[in-house]
Amino acid sequence: MEDELVRTVDYGLSLGASYVEIRGEELMEASLEIEDERVRIVEQGVDRGFSVRVISGGAWGFASTSSLERLRDACRSAVKLASAASRAVKEKVELAEVKTSVDRVHVKPDENPANVGVDEKIEMFLELGRAILSFNDRIKSFNFNYSDVYGRKWYFNSDGTRIVQDVLYVWGRAVATAREGDVYAAYREELGSVKGFKVWRENPPGELAEKISHALLEQLEAATPRGGIFPVVMGPNVTGVLVHEAFGHLAEADSALAGGLLLHKLGERVASPLVNIFDDATIEGGFGSFKYDDEGVRAQRSIIVKEGRVVGLMYDRETAAKIQEMINKHHLKVCEGFNTEPTGNARAEGFRVPPLVRMRNTCMASGDWTLEEMIEDLSFGYLLESFRGGQANLDGTFQVGVQKAYEIVDGEVGRPVRNLSISGNTLETLMHVDAVGNDFKLNVGWCGKGQTVNVGDGGPHIRCSRMLVGGMKLE
């Protein structure tokens, strides 16, 4: 098969393309959904296919197929599409240069999810639901989603890169609700691994059910938040989602080029000097970790904010070239060492779609504060430990819902608070960070941007001296 990929790359060049890349994948996939004590969906199978992306006449062309025998047909289609698009293109596609790689990347699972029978998976997660629903009669519902993927991906291009790498992830999310009178509570717990099924052996149903159930019942007895501007201490889970949702999307180069907030902040101070933000696909065990992205660029740790100053963005090969051209053309002054080289952030949901600039493991780096030091001098504020959901806009505004929070009163953690939300402007918020903890933790999740990919986010506890706090309605 690999010989045919090489021949098809050469075939694309013979048709007049100036650049050709082929991605292929063969993945064993399984997924299931449980609602209360009923299995709603069970799916498993093999997904196999290929895509061809070319540059011809300065424009992109893309086509995909599920058949290796039709790969050359897809190649012809991609070249025709690029040639047609080139007649209307205003700016020709340019790609930043990268080092070519020839590599095979193997993953040794701690326990291959493909070797765990679907009946065993179903029983394990049904047991989780039964344990939660029987924990207390105020707990009313349980929903669980699970998926795993194991297989292989290929990437070959006309620059000479030839990569074969294994793919593995296991993921699950439990959501439970409770009600007492007119008080409603919801809690979610998410687990994932790029090493194998062992993560579910290490978090057995009984232990996980107790954790979720206690959190739910605590919410039923919690107070409602006081609205207003207060100091807040954010736990690693909330720090991670803030960095991802409120800042990370702004730092994706395609978003910046589309008029995002950071386009005119390159090299400038946008946060407290205590703030250091990075995106890293090399973190051991990170849910967004891999060795090569979907343009064959080797993964790396990319520094985005250093001591409060923007020192780089997240790029694919095209946006890296565009940002460098913009800096040169307009003689922009950026800080010394500002990065415009491809960072390995080109990711595609699958072979059917072309890659986009996407986050990997996006985090705030640790500082040297302890949680006790952050709390002890606050007369009143909030401790935010776990998020419910979040959204952000290109103008820098954001809102994040918090599912687990506590009052801070006279330097002590006080009563729990339910249905709290925080909102504001990203850069203003980061400017008010006045303490960064030493207790870094990485989370797992998924990110949607037209396509959905697995990501990590994280950081330590951080303290923000001013944050707009409000309530949120659950139904």
C-alpha positions as CSV (number, residue, x, y, z in Angstrom):
1,M,0.0,0.0,0.0
2,E,2.7,2.5,0.9
3,D,4.2,2.1,-2.6
4,E,0.9,3.1,-4.0
5,L,0.8,6.2,-1.8
6,V,4.2,7.2,-3.2
7,R,3.1,6.6,-6.8
8,T,0.0,8.7,-6.3
9,V,2.0,11.6,-4.9
10,D,4.1,11.4,-8.1
11,Y,1.0,11.1,-10.2
12,G,-0.4,14.3,-8.7
13,L,2.8,16.1,-9.6
14,S,2.6,14.8,-13.2
15,L,-0.9,16.4,-13.4
16,G,0.6,19.8,-12.8
17,A,0.2,20.1,-9.0
18,S,3.1,22.0,-7.3
19,Y,2.4,20.2,-4.0
20,V,0.7,16.9,-3.1
21,E,-0.1,15.2,0.2
22,I,-1.9,12.0,1.0
23,R,-3.4,11.1,4.3
24,G,-4.8,7.6,5.1
25,E,-6.2,5.9,8.1
26,E,-7.5,2.5,9.2
27,L,-9.1,2.7,12.6
28,M,-11.0,0.2,14.8
29,E,-13.7,2.3,16.5
30,A,-16.2,1.6,19.2
31,S,-18.8,3.8,20.9
32,L,-21.8,3.4,23.2
33,E,-24.3,5.6,25.0
34,I,-26.2,4.7,28.2
35,E,-29.2,6.5,29.5
36,D,-30.2,5.7,33.1
37,E,-30.1,1.8,33.0
38,R,-30.7,1.4,29.3
39,V,-28.2,1.0,26.5
40,R,-29.3,3.4,23.7
41,I,-26.5,3.1,21.2
42,V,-23.7,0.5,20.5
43,E,-21.5,0.9,17.5
44,Q,-18.2,-0.7,16.5
45,G,-16.4,-1.2,13.2
46,V,-13.5,-0.3,11.0
47,D,-13.2,3.1,9.3
48,R,-10.7,3.2,6.4
49,G,-10.0,5.8,3.8
50,F,-7.7,8.3,2.1
51,S,-7.6,11.9,1.2
52,V,-5.5,13.9,-1.3
53,R,-4.8,17.6,-0.9
54,V,-2.9,19.5,-3.6
55,I,-1.8,23.0,-4.6
56,S,-2.2,23.8,-8.2
57,G,-2.1,27.3,-9.6
58,G,-1.7,28.7,-6.1
59,A,-5.0,27.2,-4.8
60,W,-5.9,24.2,-2.7
61,G,-7.8,21.2,-4.0
62,F,-9.1,18.4,-1.8
63,A,-10.8,15.0,-2.4
64,S,-11.2,11.8,-0.4
65,T,-12.1,8.2,-1.0
66,S,-12.7,5.1,1.1
67,S,-10.9,2.9,-1.5
68,L,-7.2,2.6,-2.2
69,E,-8.1,1.6,-5.8
70,R,-9.8,4.9,-6.4
71,L,-7.0,7.0,-4.9
72,R,-5.8,8.2,-8.3
73,D,-9.3,9.2,-9.1
74,A,-9.4,11.3,-6.0
75,C,-6.0,12.8,-7.0
76,R,-7.4,13.9,-10.4
77,S,-10.4,15.4,-8.7
78,A,-8.3,17.4,-6.2
79,V,-6.1,18.8,-9.1
80,K,-9.2,19.7,-11.1
81,L,-10.7,21.5,-8.1
82,A,-7.5,23.4,-7.4
83,S,-7.1,24.4,-11.0
84,A,-10.7,25.7,-11.1
85,A,-10.2,27.6,-7.8
86,S,-7.0,29.1,-9.0
87,R,-8.9,31.3,-11.5
88,A,-10.6,33.2,-8.7
89,V,-7.9,33.1,-6.0
90,K,-6.6,36.5,-4.9
91,E,-3.7,35.3,-2.8
92,K,-1.7,32.3,-3.8
93,V,-1.2,29.6,-1.2
94,E,2.4,29.6,0.2
95,L,3.6,27.0,2.7
96,A,6.3,27.6,5.2
97,E,9.2,25.3,4.9
98,V,9.6,22.4,7.4
99,K,12.0,19.6,7.9
100,T,11.0,16.4,6.1
101,S,10.6,13.3,8.2
102,V,10.6,9.6,7.5
103,D,9.3,7.8,10.6
104,R,7.2,5.0,12.0
105,V,5.6,5.8,15.4
106,H,4.4,2.8,17.5
107,V,2.1,2.9,20.5
108,K,2.1,0.1,23.0
109,P,-1.3,0.1,24.8
110,D,-1.5,-0.5,28.5
111,E,-4.6,-2.5,27.6
112,N,-5.8,-2.4,24.0
113,P,-9.5,-1.3,24.0
114,A,-10.1,-3.4,20.9
115,N,-9.4,-6.5,23.1
116,V,-12.0,-5.6,25.7
117,G,-15.3,-7.1,24.6
118,V,-18.3,-4.8,24.0
119,D,-20.3,-6.8,26.6
120,E,-17.7,-6.1,29.3
121,K,-17.7,-2.4,28.4
122,I,-21.5,-2.2,28.6
123,E,-21.7,-4.0,31.9
124,M,-19.0,-1.8,33.4
125,F,-20.8,1.4,32.5
126,L,-24.3,0.1,33.4
127,E,-22.8,-0.7,36.8
128,L,-21.7,2.9,37.1
129,G,-25.2,4.1,36.3
130,R,-26.9,1.7,38.7
131,A,-24.5,2.8,41.5
132,I,-25.2,6.5,40.9
133,L,-29.0,6.1,40.7
134,S,-29.2,3.9,43.8
135,F,-26.9,6.2,45.9
136,N,-29.8,8.6,46.9
137,D,-33.4,9.0,45.8
138,R,-32.7,12.7,44.9
139,I,-30.5,11.6,42.1
140,K,-32.8,11.4,39.0
141,S,-30.9,10.7,35.9
142,F,-27.7,9.3,34.4
143,N,-26.2,9.6,31.0
144,F,-22.9,8.1,29.7
145,N,-21.0,8.4,26.4
146,Y,-18.0,6.3,25.6
147,S,-15.7,5.9,22.6
148,D,-12.4,4.3,21.8
149,V,-10.2,4.2,18.7
150,Y,-7.2,2.1,17.8
151,G,-5.4,1.9,14.5
152,R,-2.9,3.6,12.2
153,K,-2.5,6.7,10.1
154,W,-0.3,7.4,7.0
155,Y,1.0,10.8,5.8
156,F,3.0,11.1,2.6
157,N,3.8,14.3,0.7
158,S,5.8,15.6,-2.3
159,D,8.4,17.2,0.0
160,G,9.6,13.7,0.9
161,T,7.9,13.2,4.2
162,R,6.8,9.6,4.9
163,I,5.1,9.0,8.2
164,V,3.2,6.0,9.6
165,Q,1.9,6.4,13.2
166,D,-0.4,4.5,15.5
167,V,-3.5,6.1,16.9
168,L,-5.1,5.3,20.3
169,Y,-7.5,6.9,22.6
170,V,-10.1,5.9,25.1
171,W,-12.7,8.4,26.5
172,G,-15.9,8.5,28.5
173,R,-18.1,11.2,30.1
174,A,-20.8,10.6,32.8
175,V,-23.5,13.2,33.4
176,A,-25.9,12.9,36.3
177,T,-28.7,15.1,37.7
178,A,-30.5,15.5,41.0
179,R,-33.5,17.4,42.2
180,E,-34.9,18.4,45.5
181,G,-38.1,20.5,45.4
182,D,-37.4,23.3,42.9
183,V,-33.6,23.0,43.2
184,Y,-31.9,21.2,40.3
185,A,-28.3,20.1,40.1
186,A,-26.1,18.5,37.4
187,Y,-22.6,17.2,37.5
188,R,-20.3,15.8,34.8
189,E,-17.1,13.7,35.1
190,E,-14.8,13.1,32.1
191,L,-12.0,10.6,31.8
192,G,-9.7,9.8,28.9
193,S,-6.4,8.3,27.9
194,V,-4.1,7.9,24.9
195,K,-2.5,4.9,26.5
196,G,-5.3,2.4,26.7
197,F,-8.3,1.0,28.6
198,K,-6.5,0.9,31.9
199,V,-7.9,4.3,32.8
200,W,-11.2,2.6,33.5
201,R,-9.6,-0.1,35.6
202,E,-8.0,2.6,37.7
203,N,-11.4,4.4,38.2
204,P,-13.8,1.5,38.9
205,P,-17.6,2.1,38.8
206,G,-18.1,2.1,42.6
207,E,-15.5,4.8,43.3
208,L,-16.5,7.0,40.4
209,A,-20.2,6.7,41.3
210,E,-19.4,7.8,44.9
211,K,-17.5,10.9,43.7
212,I,-20.2,12.0,41.3
213,S,-23.0,11.3,43.7
214,H,-21.4,13.3,46.6
215,A,-20.8,16.2,44.2
216,L,-24.4,16.2,43.1
217,L,-25.9,16.1,46.6
218,E,-23.5,18.9,47.7
219,Q,-24.9,21.0,44.9
220,L,-28.5,20.5,46.1
221,E,-27.5,22.0,49.5
222,A,-25.3,24.8,48.1
223,A,-26.1,28.5,48.2
224,T,-26.7,30.7,45.2
225,P,-23.8,33.1,44.3
226,R,-23.7,36.8,45.0
227,G,-23.5,38.6,41.7
228,G,-20.8,41.2,41.2
229,I,-17.0,41.6,40.8
230,F,-15.0,39.5,43.3
231,P,-11.6,37.9,43.5
232,V,-11.7,34.3,42.4
233,V,-9.3,31.4,42.8
234,M,-9.6,29.0,39.8
235,G,-8.7,25.3,40.1
236,P,-6.7,23.5,37.3
237,N,-10.0,22.3,35.7
238,V,-11.3,25.9,35.4
239,T,-7.9,27.4,34.5
240,G,-7.6,24.9,31.7
241,V,-11.0,25.7,30.1
242,L,-10.3,29.4,30.5
243,V,-7.0,29.1,28.7
244,H,-8.5,26.9,26.0
245,E,-11.8,28.7,25.4
246,A,-11.0,32.3,26.2
247,F,-7.5,32.5,25.0
248,G,-6.5,29.4,23.0
249,H,-8.9,30.0,20.1
250,L,-7.7,33.6,19.8
251,A,-4.1,32.2,19.5
252,E,-5.0,29.9,16.6
253,A,-3.3,31.7,13.6
254,D,-6.3,31.3,11.3
255,S,-8.6,32.9,13.9
256,A,-6.0,35.8,14.3
257,L,-5.8,36.3,10.6
258,A,-9.6,36.4,10.4
259,G,-9.6,39.5,12.5
260,G,-9.3,38.0,16.0
261,L,-8.2,40.0,19.0
262,L,-4.6,39.0,18.9
263,L,-3.9,40.0,15.3
264,H,-2.8,43.5,16.5
265,K,-1.3,42.3,19.8
266,L,1.6,40.2,18.3
267,G,4.7,40.7,20.6
268,E,2.7,42.9,23.0
269,R,1.9,42.4,26.7
270,V,-1.6,41.0,27.0
271,A,-1.5,39.5,30.5
272,S,0.1,39.8,33.9
273,P,3.8,39.0,34.0
274,L,2.9,35.9,36.0
275,V,1.1,34.4,33.0
276,N,2.9,31.9,30.8
277,I,0.8,29.9,28.3
278,F,1.9,27.1,26.0
279,D,0.4,24.5,23.7
280,D,2.3,21.2,23.7
281,A,1.7,17.9,21.8
282,T,4.7,16.2,23.5
283,I,3.3,16.0,27.1
284,E,3.4,12.4,28.2
285,G,-0.1,11.0,28.4
286,G,-1.7,14.3,27.3
287,F,-5.1,13.7,25.6
288,G,-4.0,16.0,22.8
289,S,-0.5,14.5,22.4
290,F,1.0,13.0,19.3
291,K,4.3,12.9,17.4
292,Y,3.3,14.4,14.0
293,D,0.4,16.5,13.0
294,D,-1.7,16.1,9.8
295,E,0.8,18.0,7.7
296,G,3.7,15.8,8.8
297,V,5.1,18.5,11.1
298,R,6.8,17.1,14.2
299,A,5.0,18.0,17.4
300,Q,6.6,20.4,19.8
301,R,6.0,22.6,22.8
302,S,5.0,26.0,21.5
303,I,5.2,29.0,23.8
304,I,2.3,31.4,23.2
305,V,2.6,33.9,26.1
306,K,5.8,34.4,28.0
307,E,5.7,36.6,31.1
308,G,2.5,38.2,29.9
309,R,3.7,38.9,26.3
310,V,2.5,37.2,23.1
311,V,5.6,35.5,21.7
312,G,3.9,33.1,19.2
313,L,0.7,31.7,17.8
314,M,-0.4,28.2,16.8
315,Y,0.2,27.6,13.1
316,D,-0.1,25.2,10.2
317,R,2.2,25.6,7.3
318,E,0.0,28.1,5.4
319,T,-0.8,30.4,8.3
320,A,2.9,30.5,9.5
321,A,3.8,31.8,6.0
322,K,1.0,34.3,6.1
323,I,1.9,35.7,9.5
324,Q,5.6,36.0,8.5
325,E,4.6,37.8,5.3
326,M,2.3,40.2,7.2
327,I,5.1,41.1,9.6
328,N,7.6,41.7,6.8
329,K,5.1,43.6,4.6
330,H,3.9,46.0,7.3
331,H,7.3,46.2,9.1
332,L,5.6,45.1,12.3
333,K,7.6,45.4,15.5
334,V,7.4,42.2,17.5
335,C,9.4,41.1,20.5
336,E,12.7,39.3,19.9
337,G,12.2,35.6,19.4
338,F,8.6,35.9,18.2
339,N,7.8,32.5,16.6
340,T,6.4,32.3,13.0
341,E,7.5,28.7,12.2
342,P,4.9,25.9,11.8
343,T,4.1,24.5,15.3
344,G,2.5,21.2,14.4
345,N,-1.1,22.4,15.0
346,A,-2.6,21.1,11.7
347,R,-5.3,18.6,12.7
348,A,-8.1,16.9,10.9
349,E,-11.1,15.0,12.4
350,G,-10.6,12.3,9.8
351,F,-9.5,11.6,6.3
352,R,-12.8,13.0,4.9
353,V,-11.8,16.6,5.7
354,P,-8.7,18.8,5.3
355,P,-6.8,19.8,8.4
356,L,-7.3,23.1,10.3
357,V,-5.3,24.9,12.9
358,R,-6.3,23.2,16.2
359,M,-5.1,23.2,19.8
360,R,-3.4,20.1,21.3
361,N,-2.7,20.4,25.1
362,T,-3.1,24.1,25.9
363,C,-2.1,25.1,29.4
364,M,-1.0,27.8,31.8
365,A,2.4,27.1,33.2
366,S,2.9,26.7,37.0
367,G,4.1,29.3,39.4
368,D,5.2,29.0,43.0
369,W,2.1,29.8,45.1
370,T,0.3,27.3,47.2
371,L,-3.5,27.2,47.3
372,E,-3.4,28.2,51.0
373,E,-1.4,31.3,50.2
374,M,-3.9,32.4,47.5
375,I,-6.8,32.0,49.9
376,E,-5.5,33.3,53.2
377,D,-5.6,37.0,52.5
378,L,-9.0,37.1,50.9
379,S,-11.9,38.5,53.0
380,F,-14.4,37.3,50.4
381,G,-14.2,35.6,47.1
382,Y,-14.9,32.3,45.3
383,L,-13.0,29.1,44.8
384,L,-13.9,27.6,41.4
385,E,-12.9,23.9,41.1
386,S,-14.8,22.4,38.1
387,F,-16.3,23.8,35.0
388,R,-19.6,23.0,33.4
389,G,-19.2,24.5,29.9
390,G,-17.8,27.6,28.2
391,Q,-17.8,29.7,25.1
392,A,-15.7,32.6,23.8
393,N,-15.8,35.0,20.9
394,L,-13.1,36.5,18.6
395,D,-13.5,39.9,20.3
396,G,-12.2,38.3,23.5
397,T,-15.4,38.1,25.5
398,F,-16.1,34.8,27.3
399,Q,-18.5,33.0,29.7
400,V,-17.7,29.9,31.6
401,G,-20.2,27.9,33.8
402,V,-18.9,26.4,37.0
403,Q,-20.3,23.2,38.5
404,K,-18.3,23.0,41.7
405,A,-17.5,26.2,43.6
406,Y,-17.1,27.5,47.2
407,E,-17.2,30.8,49.0
408,I,-14.0,32.1,50.4
409,V,-14.6,34.0,53.7
410,D,-11.9,35.5,55.9
411,G,-9.2,33.4,54.3
412,E,-11.1,30.1,54.7
413,V,-13.0,27.9,52.2
414,G,-16.7,28.2,53.1
415,R,-20.0,26.8,51.9
416,P,-20.5,25.4,48.5
417,V,-22.2,27.5,45.8
418,R,-24.3,26.2,42.9
419,N,-24.8,27.3,39.3
420,L,-22.1,30.0,39.3
421,S,-20.7,31.5,36.1
422,I,-17.9,33.9,35.3
423,S,-17.6,36.2,32.3
424,G,-15.6,39.0,31.0
425,N,-12.9,40.0,28.5
426,T,-10.0,37.6,28.2
427,L,-7.2,40.1,28.2
428,E,-8.6,42.2,31.0
429,T,-9.0,39.0,33.0
430,L,-5.4,37.8,32.4
431,M,-4.1,41.2,33.4
432,H,-5.7,40.7,36.8
433,V,-4.0,37.4,37.5
434,D,-2.0,38.1,40.7
435,A,-1.0,34.5,41.8
436,V,-0.2,31.3,40.0
437,G,0.0,28.0,41.8
438,N,2.5,25.2,41.9
439,D,0.0,22.3,41.5
440,F,-0.3,21.8,37.7
441,K,-2.9,19.3,36.4
442,L,-3.9,18.2,32.9
443,N,-7.5,17.6,31.9
444,V,-9.1,15.8,28.9
445,G,-11.7,16.9,26.5
446,W,-12.9,17.6,23.0
447,C,-12.9,20.7,20.9
448,G,-15.3,21.6,18.1
449,K,-14.4,24.0,15.3
450,G,-16.4,22.6,12.4
451,Q,-14.5,19.4,13.2
452,T,-14.1,17.7,16.5
453,V,-10.7,16.6,17.9
454,N,-9.4,15.3,21.2
455,V,-7.5,17.9,23.3
456,G,-6.0,18.5,26.7
457,D,-6.0,21.6,28.7
458,G,-4.8,22.5,32.2
459,G,-2.7,24.5,34.6
460,P,-2.5,25.1,38.3
461,H,-4.7,27.0,40.7
462,I,-4.5,30.7,39.8
463,R,-6.0,33.8,41.5
464,C,-7.6,36.6,39.6
465,S,-8.1,39.8,41.7
466,R,-11.3,40.9,39.7
467,M,-13.8,38.7,38.0
468,L,-17.5,39.2,37.1
469,V,-19.5,36.5,38.9
470,G,-23.1,35.7,38.2
471,G,-25.6,32.8,38.4
472,M,-26.7,30.5,35.6
473,K,-30.0,28.8,35.1
474,L,-30.2,25.0,34.8
475,E,-33.2,23.1,33.4
